Amino acid sequence: MRQVVLDLEESLIRQVANAGMGRSDVLKFWFGESDEVTPAFIREAAARSLSEGETFYAHNLGLSELREAIATYCSALRCEGAAAVGADRIAVTSGGVNALMLAVQAVVDAGDEVVAVTPVWPNLTAQPAIMGAQVRCVSLKPLGGQWRLDMDELLAAVTSRTKLLIVNSPNNPTGWTLSRAEQRILLAHCRKTGTWLLADEVYERLYYEAPAPSRLRPAAPPSGAGQSPGGVENSNDCAPSFLDIAAPDDRLMVAHSFSKSFLMTGWRLGWLVLPAAATTHLGKLIEFNTSCAPVFIQRAGVVALQRTDEVTPQVVAHLKRCRDTLVPLLQALPGVEVSPAPGGMYAFFRLAGHADSFEVAKRLVLEAGLGLAPGNAFSPDLSPAMQGWLRWCFASQDPARLGEGVSRLRGWLGRR
Ligand SMILES: Cc1ncc(COP(=O)(O)O)c(C=O)c1O
């Protein structure tokens, strides 16, 4: 086996979860998913497809109906003046993680230099490492209660030797979200250095700040893209996206997922937006990875996009309520440092006096019945700066569970 594969760390989040698996008394907030089932009309679309016998291979890049629906959906979310996204720029993938891996496979050779903004979901730094790249991390900093990017540090790290820059915004685990101005600087810099930009925007709709004024009127769908799906026109709340400012042929790939905004984590459906000239090549890579996403899953994706107004706004409103329930409760605990995240589905907080995040997360499972993810899981160099941090996924159907979790944490802190 290749050394990089042998060297892959077992996920620290999994290791903590394994300590509490099978224990019904543990409140589990360690993984990034809601405990709410996918809406019935989406499940029914998949069941209908299966009962009609759609059990065959499909086109590598996805069903044309789904690619059109994604293009229309993506275009309707764009700011005024932004280029519409055509279906010729869409590749349907088996989840967001597959979209990310395909993007990395497409541009990264062994020995290449890749820069990633961290802390970040561990897969994003593991994927280029699997390809044999050298991954350099530029760390966000918690300043005045908010996570900030040191732009000078990032620009200095991305040079003409950098093949790929990976940025996840809104960010898992911190919720940090790139501003439009920061996106413009990064895009201009990557154009100068010839660096590909991989933007992980799977949390784009889980954004709790007011929309940018320029987003108040949505872009028209691309010509020939079919009907605009219901709801998107009225739902402008979406984090700033690189697609708002980039040209269609920029060296930009944007990864998306049905998992978070449509409550579809187990379905494994996502997409990649890329320059049209690269799409055919991406299709070849899909052939050698998964061949295609299952047709019945894709049918469910079409219906989810067409009826997004029946899912996503409710998901976002509920998550905001969860965030606004959890964060003040945590802030009231002695020694806890946390602020409301502008996006995503996590509270990322520091416990004063508890240096080893992994140890604390394991003890919380065993001694308090509370399942959280350790902060150092999100930094591949296990950077000391991430020690003492814990991630709490607040996507809980019943916000009372969040209160119960905080009581357990308070009790555990009191016993120490
Ligand atoms: C930042 C980020 N990107 C991508 C994904 C992948 O999501 P999925 O593969 O479920 O579509 C996740 C999942 O948690 C994530 O947190």
The ligand as an SDF file (V2000), in Angstrom:
LIG
                    3D

 16 16  0  0  0  0  0  0  0  0999 V2000
  -17.0310   21.5670    4.6840 C   0  0  0  0  0  0  0  0  0  0  0  0
  -17.6840   20.3490    4.1490 C   0  0  0  0  0  0  0  0  0  0  0  0
  -17.5640   20.0700    2.8500 N   0  0  0  0  0  0  0  0  0  0  0  0
  -18.1210   18.9840    2.2990 C   0  0  0  0  0  0  0  0  0  0  0  0
  -18.8440   18.1110    3.0770 C   0  0  0  0  0  0  0  0  0  0  0  0
  -19.3780   16.8940    2.3810 C   0  0  0  0  0  0  0  0  0  0  0  0
  -20.7070   16.6940    2.4830 O   0  0  0  0  0  0  0  0  0  0  0  0
  -21.3860   15.4730    1.7220 P   0  0  0  0  0  0  0  0  0  0  0  0
  -20.3330   14.5640    1.2380 O   0  0  0  0  0  0  0  0  0  0  0  0
  -22.2940   14.8610    2.7120 O   0  0  0  0  0  0  0  0  0  0  0  0
  -22.1210   16.0930    0.5800 O   0  0  0  0  0  0  0  0  0  0  0  0
  -18.9760   18.3360    4.4550 C   0  0  0  0  0  0  0  0  0  0  0  0
  -19.6870   17.3910    5.3210 C   0  0  0  0  0  0  0  0  0  0  0  0
  -19.7630   17.5120    6.5130 O   0  0  0  0  0  0  0  0  0  0  0  0
  -18.3860   19.4980    5.0020 C   0  0  0  0  0  0  0  0  0  0  0  0
  -18.4830   19.7930    6.2990 O   0  0  0  0  0  0  0  0  0  0  0  0
  1  2  1  0
  2  3  1  0
  2 15  2  0
  3  4  2  0
  4  5  1  0
  5  6  1  0
  5 12  2  0
  6  7  1  0
  7  8  1  0
  8  9  2  0
  8 10  1  0
  8 11  1  0
 12 13  1  0
 12 15  1  0
 13 14  2  0
 15 16  1  0
M  END
$$$$
